[in-house]
Amino acid sequence: MMHLRANFWVDALIRRAESALASVYVIRRGDEDAGAVLVKVVKSRDVCQLYVPQRDENGERIWVRHSRDDCEERVIDEYCQRRVNSDPDLWIVEIEDRQGRHFLTEPVEDI
């Protein structure tokens, strides 16, 4: 299985989102080669969703929506901080999009 460097993957996500006129911010830069990435999507003031990478039974990357419902931004930020505390290589990308689009190309599932 070919591994794409984290910084290239993040750059591609940014280009997809910006080409659809969404605002994108790298909130935290992690390890450029192998850092995991959390994708936070802000739909409106203090309403957001978080997408977390996982591997499926075949070892392919999928994304899992952290919660079935929209969350308060504070709750997502607290979760992200706990993850950063345990994984210093973590990236956090924030997408501001009123439609709530995540721009992920891999499959997305609910937990």
ZILINWO-V518529 format. One record per backbone hydrogen bond with DSSP energy under -0.5 kcal/mol. CO is the residue of the C=O (numbers start at 0). NH is the residue of the N-H. If there is no record, write none. Layout:
CO	NH
CO	NH
//
This chain:
1	3
4	8
5	9
6	10
7	11
8	12
9	13
10	14
11	15
12	16
13	17
14	18
15	19
16	19
16	21
17	20
22	95
24	26
24	93
27	91
30	34
31	6
32	5
35	90
36	52
37	39
37	92
38	40
38	50
39	41
39	94
40	42
40	48
41	96
43	46
45	47
45	72
46	42
46	43
47	70
48	40
49	65
50	38
51	63
53	61
55	58
59	55
61	53
62	108
63	51
64	110
70	47
71	74
71	75
72	76
73	77
74	78
75	79
76	80
77	81
78	82
79	83
80	84
81	85
82	86
86	89
88	30
90	37
91	26
91	27
92	39
93	24
94	41
94	96
95	22
96	99
106	62
108	64
//
